[in-house]
Amino acid sequence: MTAIPWPRRGLIALAAAALAAPLRARLALAQPSPEKRAAMLEAMMAALHAARDEAEAAAIEARIRGVWLEATSPAVRLLMARGIRDLRAGAGADAERVFDDVIVLDPNLAEAYVQRGLARLKQGDRRGAVADLEEGLRREPRHFDAIRALADIAAERGDYASAYAGWQRLLAIDPLAPGGAARLKELRRRALGENA
């Protein structure tokens, strides 16, 4: 392959940037405004609450996660996808580093804190996980993944009252969370006693 001389390389880079500018502008126009995104999120949360079965609820949860991520840049979305892929592959430390980078780039993105919390939890860092999950909830109080994880951590610690309250909160948002009714019944029994 023949090397392109410097002046020509600079012209190629300028031409590529000029061609990319209209595409970036179109992508920016395609993104919903914060107000429209908030309205979409409200509608999806209402749909989640009214879902007919667990499969429908799971699909709505996925769409809600997508709306949460739409508020950030394409680069951050790409990093989030990489971190989530690492987390699913069991590479918790790698995922945590990616989410660290995401939080530097977009410190207001609730999903980044929640996912980093889940990565820390996978590595056994409960204190770090709780801090991140709570930070995610400060940014998005209806973040069902954070609520579920915090309730499960409370149950593992033997704090059944907090776990029960967490699952009540979760089921108020997502009544068809997998295993939710049975989990709530068990936590109620543990928190309030055998005859509760």
Biotite code that builds the C-alpha atoms (Angstrom):
import biotite.structure as struc

atoms = struc.array([
    struc.Atom([0.000, 0.000, 0.000], chain_id="A", res_id=1, res_name="MET", atom_name="CA", element="C"),
    struc.Atom([1.379, 3.376, -1.014], chain_id="A", res_id=2, res_name="THR", atom_name="CA", element="C"),
    struc.Atom([1.537, 6.057, 1.669], chain_id="A", res_id=3, res_name="ALA", atom_name="CA", element="C"),
    struc.Atom([-0.486, 9.159, 0.929], chain_id="A", res_id=4, res_name="ILE", atom_name="CA", element="C"),
    struc.Atom([1.641, 12.316, 1.143], chain_id="A", res_id=5, res_name="PRO", atom_name="CA", element="C"),
    struc.Atom([0.820, 14.645, 4.066], chain_id="A", res_id=6, res_name="TRP", atom_name="CA", element="C"),
    struc.Atom([-0.887, 17.516, 2.162], chain_id="A", res_id=7, res_name="PRO", atom_name="CA", element="C"),
    struc.Atom([-3.204, 15.090, 0.419], chain_id="A", res_id=8, res_name="ARG", atom_name="CA", element="C"),
    struc.Atom([-3.939, 13.237, 3.682], chain_id="A", res_id=9, res_name="ARG", atom_name="CA", element="C"),
    struc.Atom([-4.981, 16.546, 5.248], chain_id="A", res_id=10, res_name="GLY", atom_name="CA", element="C"),
    struc.Atom([-7.322, 17.239, 2.333], chain_id="A", res_id=11, res_name="LEU", atom_name="CA", element="C"),
    struc.Atom([-8.821, 13.765, 2.625], chain_id="A", res_id=12, res_name="ILE", atom_name="CA", element="C"),
    struc.Atom([-9.432, 14.303, 6.348], chain_id="A", res_id=13, res_name="ALA", atom_name="CA", element="C"),
    struc.Atom([-11.052, 17.694, 5.667], chain_id="A", res_id=14, res_name="LEU", atom_name="CA", element="C"),
    struc.Atom([-13.261, 16.182, 2.960], chain_id="A", res_id=15, res_name="ALA", atom_name="CA", element="C"),
    struc.Atom([-14.297, 13.339, 5.262], chain_id="A", res_id=16, res_name="ALA", atom_name="CA", element="C"),
    struc.Atom([-15.145, 15.822, 8.019], chain_id="A", res_id=17, res_name="ALA", atom_name="CA", element="C"),
    struc.Atom([-17.151, 17.938, 5.578], chain_id="A", res_id=18, res_name="ALA", atom_name="CA", element="C"),
    struc.Atom([-19.080, 14.884, 4.399], chain_id="A", res_id=19, res_name="LEU", atom_name="CA", element="C"),
    struc.Atom([-19.699, 13.721, 7.975], chain_id="A", res_id=20, res_name="ALA", atom_name="CA", element="C"),
    struc.Atom([-21.049, 17.091, 9.167], chain_id="A", res_id=21, res_name="ALA", atom_name="CA", element="C"),
    struc.Atom([-24.448, 16.762, 7.417], chain_id="A", res_id=22, res_name="PRO", atom_name="CA", element="C"),
    struc.Atom([-24.778, 13.208, 8.739], chain_id="A", res_id=23, res_name="LEU", atom_name="CA", element="C"),
    struc.Atom([-24.092, 14.421, 12.305], chain_id="A", res_id=24, res_name="ARG", atom_name="CA", element="C"),
    struc.Atom([-26.648, 17.196, 11.810], chain_id="A", res_id=25, res_name="ALA", atom_name="CA", element="C"),
    struc.Atom([-29.276, 14.704, 10.587], chain_id="A", res_id=26, res_name="ARG", atom_name="CA", element="C"),
    struc.Atom([-28.562, 12.416, 13.547], chain_id="A", res_id=27, res_name="LEU", atom_name="CA", element="C"),
    struc.Atom([-28.929, 15.350, 15.944], chain_id="A", res_id=28, res_name="ALA", atom_name="CA", element="C"),
    struc.Atom([-32.280, 16.221, 14.381], chain_id="A", res_id=29, res_name="LEU", atom_name="CA", element="C"),
    struc.Atom([-33.398, 12.591, 14.652], chain_id="A", res_id=30, res_name="ALA", atom_name="CA", element="C"),
    struc.Atom([-32.810, 12.588, 18.424], chain_id="A", res_id=31, res_name="GLN", atom_name="CA", element="C"),
    struc.Atom([-35.925, 13.489, 20.392], chain_id="A", res_id=32, res_name="PRO", atom_name="CA", element="C"),
    struc.Atom([-35.830, 16.605, 22.542], chain_id="A", res_id=33, res_name="SER", atom_name="CA", element="C"),
    struc.Atom([-35.500, 16.144, 26.319], chain_id="A", res_id=34, res_name="PRO", atom_name="CA", element="C"),
    struc.Atom([-39.199, 17.006, 26.677], chain_id="A", res_id=35, res_name="GLU", atom_name="CA", element="C"),
    struc.Atom([-40.238, 14.453, 24.071], chain_id="A", res_id=36, res_name="LYS", atom_name="CA", element="C"),
    struc.Atom([-37.928, 11.848, 25.617], chain_id="A", res_id=37, res_name="ARG", atom_name="CA", element="C"),
    struc.Atom([-39.507, 12.519, 29.050], chain_id="A", res_id=38, res_name="ALA", atom_name="CA", element="C"),
    struc.Atom([-42.991, 12.098, 27.570], chain_id="A", res_id=39, res_name="ALA", atom_name="CA", element="C"),
    struc.Atom([-41.925, 8.849, 25.859], chain_id="A", res_id=40, res_name="MET", atom_name="CA", element="C"),
    struc.Atom([-40.486, 7.601, 29.147], chain_id="A", res_id=41, res_name="LEU", atom_name="CA", element="C"),
    struc.Atom([-43.714, 8.402, 31.016], chain_id="A", res_id=42, res_name="GLU", atom_name="CA", element="C"),
    struc.Atom([-45.751, 6.546, 28.408], chain_id="A", res_id=43, res_name="ALA", atom_name="CA", element="C"),
    struc.Atom([-43.438, 3.528, 28.564], chain_id="A", res_id=44, res_name="MET", atom_name="CA", element="C"),
    struc.Atom([-43.505, 3.472, 32.371], chain_id="A", res_id=45, res_name="MET", atom_name="CA", element="C"),
    struc.Atom([-47.315, 3.456, 32.206], chain_id="A", res_id=46, res_name="ALA", atom_name="CA", element="C"),
    struc.Atom([-47.169, 0.640, 29.638], chain_id="A", res_id=47, res_name="ALA", atom_name="CA", element="C"),
    struc.Atom([-44.785, -1.308, 31.890], chain_id="A", res_id=48, res_name="LEU", atom_name="CA", element="C"),
    struc.Atom([-47.217, -0.979, 34.769], chain_id="A", res_id=49, res_name="HIS", atom_name="CA", element="C"),
    struc.Atom([-50.069, -2.219, 32.550], chain_id="A", res_id=50, res_name="ALA", atom_name="CA", element="C"),
    struc.Atom([-48.165, -5.032, 30.784], chain_id="A", res_id=51, res_name="ALA", atom_name="CA", element="C"),
    struc.Atom([-50.205, -8.211, 30.289], chain_id="A", res_id=52, res_name="ARG", atom_name="CA", element="C"),
    struc.Atom([-47.420, -10.749, 30.801], chain_id="A", res_id=53, res_name="ASP", atom_name="CA", element="C"),
    struc.Atom([-43.737, -11.076, 31.707], chain_id="A", res_id=54, res_name="GLU", atom_name="CA", element="C"),
    struc.Atom([-42.607, -11.205, 28.073], chain_id="A", res_id=55, res_name="ALA", atom_name="CA", element="C"),
    struc.Atom([-44.361, -7.925, 27.283], chain_id="A", res_id=56, res_name="GLU", atom_name="CA", element="C"),
    struc.Atom([-42.952, -6.355, 30.457], chain_id="A", res_id=57, res_name="ALA", atom_name="CA", element="C"),
    struc.Atom([-39.416, -7.493, 29.546], chain_id="A", res_id=58, res_name="ALA", atom_name="CA", element="C"),
    struc.Atom([-39.751, -5.946, 26.075], chain_id="A", res_id=59, res_name="ALA", atom_name="CA", element="C"),
    struc.Atom([-40.953, -2.655, 27.569], chain_id="A", res_id=60, res_name="ILE", atom_name="CA", element="C"),
    struc.Atom([-38.076, -2.683, 30.085], chain_id="A", res_id=61, res_name="GLU", atom_name="CA", element="C"),
    struc.Atom([-35.637, -3.012, 27.166], chain_id="A", res_id=62, res_name="ALA", atom_name="CA", element="C"),
    struc.Atom([-37.240, -0.056, 25.369], chain_id="A", res_id=63, res_name="ARG", atom_name="CA", element="C"),
    struc.Atom([-37.064, 2.030, 28.548], chain_id="A", res_id=64, res_name="ILE", atom_name="CA", element="C"),
    struc.Atom([-33.345, 1.269, 28.875], chain_id="A", res_id=65, res_name="ARG", atom_name="CA", element="C"),
    struc.Atom([-32.971, 2.448, 25.272], chain_id="A", res_id=66, res_name="GLY", atom_name="CA", element="C"),
    struc.Atom([-34.709, 5.752, 26.051], chain_id="A", res_id=67, res_name="VAL", atom_name="CA", element="C"),
    struc.Atom([-32.437, 6.252, 29.070], chain_id="A", res_id=68, res_name="TRP", atom_name="CA", element="C"),
    struc.Atom([-29.411, 5.800, 26.798], chain_id="A", res_id=69, res_name="LEU", atom_name="CA", element="C"),
    struc.Atom([-30.751, 8.088, 24.048], chain_id="A", res_id=70, res_name="GLU", atom_name="CA", element="C"),
    struc.Atom([-30.025, 11.074, 26.281], chain_id="A", res_id=71, res_name="ALA", atom_name="CA", element="C"),
    struc.Atom([-26.279, 10.623, 25.878], chain_id="A", res_id=72, res_name="THR", atom_name="CA", element="C"),
    struc.Atom([-23.804, 10.809, 23.008], chain_id="A", res_id=73, res_name="SER", atom_name="CA", element="C"),
    struc.Atom([-23.226, 8.067, 20.414], chain_id="A", res_id=74, res_name="PRO", atom_name="CA", element="C"),
    struc.Atom([-19.706, 7.533, 21.795], chain_id="A", res_id=75, res_name="ALA", atom_name="CA", element="C"),
    struc.Atom([-21.066, 6.962, 25.301], chain_id="A", res_id=76, res_name="VAL", atom_name="CA", element="C"),
    struc.Atom([-23.736, 4.593, 23.955], chain_id="A", res_id=77, res_name="ARG", atom_name="CA", element="C"),
    struc.Atom([-21.002, 2.623, 22.203], chain_id="A", res_id=78, res_name="LEU", atom_name="CA", element="C"),
    struc.Atom([-18.985, 2.396, 25.417], chain_id="A", res_id=79, res_name="LEU", atom_name="CA", element="C"),
    struc.Atom([-22.100, 1.373, 27.367], chain_id="A", res_id=80, res_name="MET", atom_name="CA", element="C"),
    struc.Atom([-22.732, -1.445, 24.874], chain_id="A", res_id=81, res_name="ALA", atom_name="CA", element="C"),
    struc.Atom([-19.140, -2.620, 25.303], chain_id="A", res_id=82, res_name="ARG", atom_name="CA", element="C"),
    struc.Atom([-19.388, -2.540, 29.104], chain_id="A", res_id=83, res_name="GLY", atom_name="CA", element="C"),
    struc.Atom([-22.687, -4.413, 29.119], chain_id="A", res_id=84, res_name="ILE", atom_name="CA", element="C"),
    struc.Atom([-21.217, -7.013, 26.752], chain_id="A", res_id=85, res_name="ARG", atom_name="CA", element="C"),
    struc.Atom([-18.207, -7.429, 29.093], chain_id="A", res_id=86, res_name="ASP", atom_name="CA", element="C"),
    struc.Atom([-20.521, -7.728, 32.098], chain_id="A", res_id=87, res_name="LEU", atom_name="CA", element="C"),
    struc.Atom([-22.653, -10.409, 30.411], chain_id="A", res_id=88, res_name="ARG", atom_name="CA", element="C"),
    struc.Atom([-19.473, -12.288, 29.471], chain_id="A", res_id=89, res_name="ALA", atom_name="CA", element="C"),
    struc.Atom([-18.449, -12.393, 33.132], chain_id="A", res_id=90, res_name="GLY", atom_name="CA", element="C"),
    struc.Atom([-15.635, -9.854, 32.779], chain_id="A", res_id=91, res_name="ALA", atom_name="CA", element="C"),
    struc.Atom([-16.721, -7.684, 35.703], chain_id="A", res_id=92, res_name="GLY", atom_name="CA", element="C"),
    struc.Atom([-13.402, -5.847, 36.107], chain_id="A", res_id=93, res_name="ALA", atom_name="CA", element="C"),
    struc.Atom([-13.268, -4.948, 32.410], chain_id="A", res_id=94, res_name="ASP", atom_name="CA", element="C"),
    struc.Atom([-16.888, -3.801, 32.512], chain_id="A", res_id=95, res_name="ALA", atom_name="CA", element="C"),
    struc.Atom([-16.216, -1.674, 35.591], chain_id="A", res_id=96, res_name="GLU", atom_name="CA", element="C"),
    struc.Atom([-13.323, 0.108, 33.832], chain_id="A", res_id=97, res_name="ARG", atom_name="CA", element="C"),
    struc.Atom([-15.530, 0.832, 30.815], chain_id="A", res_id=98, res_name="VAL", atom_name="CA", element="C"),
    struc.Atom([-18.289, 2.227, 33.045], chain_id="A", res_id=99, res_name="PHE", atom_name="CA", element="C"),
    struc.Atom([-15.662, 4.340, 34.857], chain_id="A", res_id=100, res_name="ASP", atom_name="CA", element="C"),
    struc.Atom([-14.852, 5.913, 31.483], chain_id="A", res_id=101, res_name="ASP", atom_name="CA", element="C"),
    struc.Atom([-18.549, 6.417, 30.705], chain_id="A", res_id=102, res_name="VAL", atom_name="CA", element="C"),
    struc.Atom([-19.090, 8.229, 34.010], chain_id="A", res_id=103, res_name="ILE", atom_name="CA", element="C"),
    struc.Atom([-16.168, 10.550, 33.236], chain_id="A", res_id=104, res_name="VAL", atom_name="CA", element="C"),
    struc.Atom([-17.737, 11.343, 29.844], chain_id="A", res_id=105, res_name="LEU", atom_name="CA", element="C"),
    struc.Atom([-21.344, 11.627, 31.106], chain_id="A", res_id=106, res_name="ASP", atom_name="CA", element="C"),
    struc.Atom([-21.546, 11.917, 34.911], chain_id="A", res_id=107, res_name="PRO", atom_name="CA", element="C"),
    struc.Atom([-25.343, 12.341, 34.806], chain_id="A", res_id=108, res_name="ASN", atom_name="CA", element="C"),
    struc.Atom([-26.136, 9.040, 33.086], chain_id="A", res_id=109, res_name="LEU", atom_name="CA", element="C"),
    struc.Atom([-28.004, 6.908, 35.639], chain_id="A", res_id=110, res_name="ALA", atom_name="CA", element="C"),
    struc.Atom([-27.561, 3.731, 33.607], chain_id="A", res_id=111, res_name="GLU", atom_name="CA", element="C"),
    struc.Atom([-23.760, 4.027, 33.847], chain_id="A", res_id=112, res_name="ALA", atom_name="CA", element="C"),
    struc.Atom([-23.883, 4.033, 37.659], chain_id="A", res_id=113, res_name="TYR", atom_name="CA", element="C"),
    struc.Atom([-26.350, 1.149, 37.739], chain_id="A", res_id=114, res_name="VAL", atom_name="CA", element="C"),
    struc.Atom([-24.292, -0.969, 35.355], chain_id="A", res_id=115, res_name="GLN", atom_name="CA", element="C"),
    struc.Atom([-21.060, -0.175, 37.217], chain_id="A", res_id=116, res_name="ARG", atom_name="CA", element="C"),
    struc.Atom([-22.852, -1.165, 40.430], chain_id="A", res_id=117, res_name="GLY", atom_name="CA", element="C"),
    struc.Atom([-23.822, -4.486, 38.869], chain_id="A", res_id=118, res_name="LEU", atom_name="CA", element="C"),
    struc.Atom([-20.222, -4.985, 37.703], chain_id="A", res_id=119, res_name="ALA", atom_name="CA", element="C"),
    struc.Atom([-18.953, -4.278, 41.217], chain_id="A", res_id=120, res_name="ARG", atom_name="CA", element="C"),
    struc.Atom([-21.523, -6.645, 42.669], chain_id="A", res_id=121, res_name="LEU", atom_name="CA", element="C"),
    struc.Atom([-20.352, -9.375, 40.296], chain_id="A", res_id=122, res_name="LYS", atom_name="CA", element="C"),
    struc.Atom([-16.831, -8.895, 41.713], chain_id="A", res_id=123, res_name="GLN", atom_name="CA", element="C"),
    struc.Atom([-18.009, -9.075, 45.333], chain_id="A", res_id=124, res_name="GLY", atom_name="CA", element="C"),
    struc.Atom([-17.712, -5.332, 46.061], chain_id="A", res_id=125, res_name="ASP", atom_name="CA", element="C"),
    struc.Atom([-21.061, -4.852, 47.807], chain_id="A", res_id=126, res_name="ARG", atom_name="CA", element="C"),
    struc.Atom([-20.193, -1.462, 49.307], chain_id="A", res_id=127, res_name="ARG", atom_name="CA", element="C"),
    struc.Atom([-19.177, -0.052, 45.913], chain_id="A", res_id=128, res_name="GLY", atom_name="CA", element="C"),
    struc.Atom([-22.207, -1.675, 44.281], chain_id="A", res_id=129, res_name="ALA", atom_name="CA", element="C"),
    struc.Atom([-24.621, -0.138, 46.788], chain_id="A", res_id=130, res_name="VAL", atom_name="CA", element="C"),
    struc.Atom([-23.042, 3.315, 46.373], chain_id="A", res_id=131, res_name="ALA", atom_name="CA", element="C"),
    struc.Atom([-23.356, 3.138, 42.582], chain_id="A", res_id=132, res_name="ASP", atom_name="CA", element="C"),
    struc.Atom([-26.889, 1.716, 42.598], chain_id="A", res_id=133, res_name="LEU", atom_name="CA", element="C"),
    struc.Atom([-28.037, 4.448, 44.983], chain_id="A", res_id=134, res_name="GLU", atom_name="CA", element="C"),
    struc.Atom([-26.344, 7.075, 42.785], chain_id="A", res_id=135, res_name="GLU", atom_name="CA", element="C"),
    struc.Atom([-28.188, 5.671, 39.780], chain_id="A", res_id=136, res_name="GLY", atom_name="CA", element="C"),
    struc.Atom([-31.472, 5.915, 41.684], chain_id="A", res_id=137, res_name="LEU", atom_name="CA", element="C"),
    struc.Atom([-30.763, 9.545, 42.583], chain_id="A", res_id=138, res_name="ARG", atom_name="CA", element="C"),
    struc.Atom([-30.607, 10.256, 38.868], chain_id="A", res_id=139, res_name="ARG", atom_name="CA", element="C"),
    struc.Atom([-33.526, 7.968, 37.878], chain_id="A", res_id=140, res_name="GLU", atom_name="CA", element="C"),
    struc.Atom([-35.741, 7.048, 40.866], chain_id="A", res_id=141, res_name="PRO", atom_name="CA", element="C"),
    struc.Atom([-37.697, 4.456, 38.844], chain_id="A", res_id=142, res_name="ARG", atom_name="CA", element="C"),
    struc.Atom([-34.658, 2.486, 37.699], chain_id="A", res_id=143, res_name="HIS", atom_name="CA", element="C"),
    struc.Atom([-36.068, -0.994, 38.167], chain_id="A", res_id=144, res_name="PHE", atom_name="CA", element="C"),
    struc.Atom([-32.700, -2.767, 37.806], chain_id="A", res_id=145, res_name="ASP", atom_name="CA", element="C"),
    struc.Atom([-31.185, -0.683, 40.608], chain_id="A", res_id=146, res_name="ALA", atom_name="CA", element="C"),
    struc.Atom([-34.194, -1.201, 42.888], chain_id="A", res_id=147, res_name="ILE", atom_name="CA", element="C"),
    struc.Atom([-34.123, -4.963, 42.286], chain_id="A", res_id=148, res_name="ARG", atom_name="CA", element="C"),
    struc.Atom([-30.378, -5.216, 42.931], chain_id="A", res_id=149, res_name="ALA", atom_name="CA", element="C"),
    struc.Atom([-30.542, -3.154, 46.125], chain_id="A", res_id=150, res_name="LEU", atom_name="CA", element="C"),
    struc.Atom([-33.467, -5.233, 47.433], chain_id="A", res_id=151, res_name="ALA", atom_name="CA", element="C"),
    struc.Atom([-31.579, -8.449, 46.705], chain_id="A", res_id=152, res_name="ASP", atom_name="CA", element="C"),
    struc.Atom([-28.446, -7.119, 48.438], chain_id="A", res_id=153, res_name="ILE", atom_name="CA", element="C"),
    struc.Atom([-30.566, -6.230, 51.480], chain_id="A", res_id=154, res_name="ALA", atom_name="CA", element="C"),
    struc.Atom([-32.010, -9.757, 51.542], chain_id="A", res_id=155, res_name="ALA", atom_name="CA", element="C"),
    struc.Atom([-28.519, -11.281, 51.337], chain_id="A", res_id=156, res_name="GLU", atom_name="CA", element="C"),
    struc.Atom([-27.517, -9.174, 54.376], chain_id="A", res_id=157, res_name="ARG", atom_name="CA", element="C"),
    struc.Atom([-30.574, -10.450, 56.247], chain_id="A", res_id=158, res_name="GLY", atom_name="CA", element="C"),
    struc.Atom([-32.274, -7.038, 56.154], chain_id="A", res_id=159, res_name="ASP", atom_name="CA", element="C"),
    struc.Atom([-35.627, -8.478, 55.117], chain_id="A", res_id=160, res_name="TYR", atom_name="CA", element="C"),
    struc.Atom([-37.610, -5.347, 55.965], chain_id="A", res_id=161, res_name="ALA", atom_name="CA", element="C"),
    struc.Atom([-35.550, -3.285, 53.489], chain_id="A", res_id=162, res_name="SER", atom_name="CA", element="C"),
    struc.Atom([-35.670, -6.071, 50.915], chain_id="A", res_id=163, res_name="ALA", atom_name="CA", element="C"),
    struc.Atom([-39.443, -6.296, 51.290], chain_id="A", res_id=164, res_name="TYR", atom_name="CA", element="C"),
    struc.Atom([-39.803, -2.511, 50.907], chain_id="A", res_id=165, res_name="ALA", atom_name="CA", element="C"),
    struc.Atom([-37.554, -2.629, 47.838], chain_id="A", res_id=166, res_name="GLY", atom_name="CA", element="C"),
    struc.Atom([-39.610, -5.341, 46.169], chain_id="A", res_id=167, res_name="TRP", atom_name="CA", element="C"),
    struc.Atom([-42.808, -3.457, 46.984], chain_id="A", res_id=168, res_name="GLN", atom_name="CA", element="C"),
    struc.Atom([-41.307, -0.400, 45.281], chain_id="A", res_id=169, res_name="ARG", atom_name="CA", element="C"),
    struc.Atom([-40.177, -2.489, 42.306], chain_id="A", res_id=170, res_name="LEU", atom_name="CA", element="C"),
    struc.Atom([-43.566, -4.123, 41.838], chain_id="A", res_id=171, res_name="LEU", atom_name="CA", element="C"),
    struc.Atom([-45.280, -0.720, 42.009], chain_id="A", res_id=172, res_name="ALA", atom_name="CA", element="C"),
    struc.Atom([-43.255, 0.172, 38.886], chain_id="A", res_id=173, res_name="ILE", atom_name="CA", element="C"),
    struc.Atom([-43.057, -3.254, 37.235], chain_id="A", res_id=174, res_name="ASP", atom_name="CA", element="C"),
    struc.Atom([-45.839, -5.527, 38.581], chain_id="A", res_id=175, res_name="PRO", atom_name="CA", element="C"),
    struc.Atom([-44.722, -8.424, 36.373], chain_id="A", res_id=176, res_name="LEU", atom_name="CA", element="C"),
    struc.Atom([-41.047, -8.443, 37.354], chain_id="A", res_id=177, res_name="ALA", atom_name="CA", element="C"),
    struc.Atom([-39.952, -12.088, 37.005], chain_id="A", res_id=178, res_name="PRO", atom_name="CA", element="C"),
    struc.Atom([-40.677, -13.993, 40.195], chain_id="A", res_id=179, res_name="GLY", atom_name="CA", element="C"),
    struc.Atom([-41.872, -10.810, 41.874], chain_id="A", res_id=180, res_name="GLY", atom_name="CA", element="C"),
    struc.Atom([-45.053, -12.048, 43.528], chain_id="A", res_id=181, res_name="ALA", atom_name="CA", element="C"),
    struc.Atom([-43.362, -15.107, 45.049], chain_id="A", res_id=182, res_name="ALA", atom_name="CA", element="C"),
    struc.Atom([-40.339, -13.057, 46.116], chain_id="A", res_id=183, res_name="ARG", atom_name="CA", element="C"),
    struc.Atom([-42.553, -10.431, 47.759], chain_id="A", res_id=184, res_name="LEU", atom_name="CA", element="C"),
    struc.Atom([-44.509, -13.116, 49.632], chain_id="A", res_id=185, res_name="LYS", atom_name="CA", element="C"),
    struc.Atom([-41.308, -14.749, 50.913], chain_id="A", res_id=186, res_name="GLU", atom_name="CA", element="C"),
    struc.Atom([-39.797, -11.411, 51.975], chain_id="A", res_id=187, res_name="LEU", atom_name="CA", element="C"),
    struc.Atom([-43.029, -10.399, 53.688], chain_id="A", res_id=188, res_name="ARG", atom_name="CA", element="C"),
    struc.Atom([-42.955, -13.645, 55.683], chain_id="A", res_id=189, res_name="ARG", atom_name="CA", element="C"),
    struc.Atom([-39.320, -13.089, 56.651], chain_id="A", res_id=190, res_name="ARG", atom_name="CA", element="C"),
    struc.Atom([-39.777, -9.404, 57.445], chain_id="A", res_id=191, res_name="ALA", atom_name="CA", element="C"),
    struc.Atom([-43.078, -9.571, 59.304], chain_id="A", res_id=192, res_name="LEU", atom_name="CA", element="C"),
    struc.Atom([-43.169, -13.108, 60.663], chain_id="A", res_id=193, res_name="GLY", atom_name="CA", element="C"),
    struc.Atom([-44.622, -16.499, 59.786], chain_id="A", res_id=194, res_name="GLU", atom_name="CA", element="C"),
    struc.Atom([-48.287, -15.466, 59.962], chain_id="A", res_id=195, res_name="ASN", atom_name="CA", element="C"),
    struc.Atom([-47.954, -12.222, 58.000], chain_id="A", res_id=196, res_name="ALA", atom_name="CA", element="C"),
])
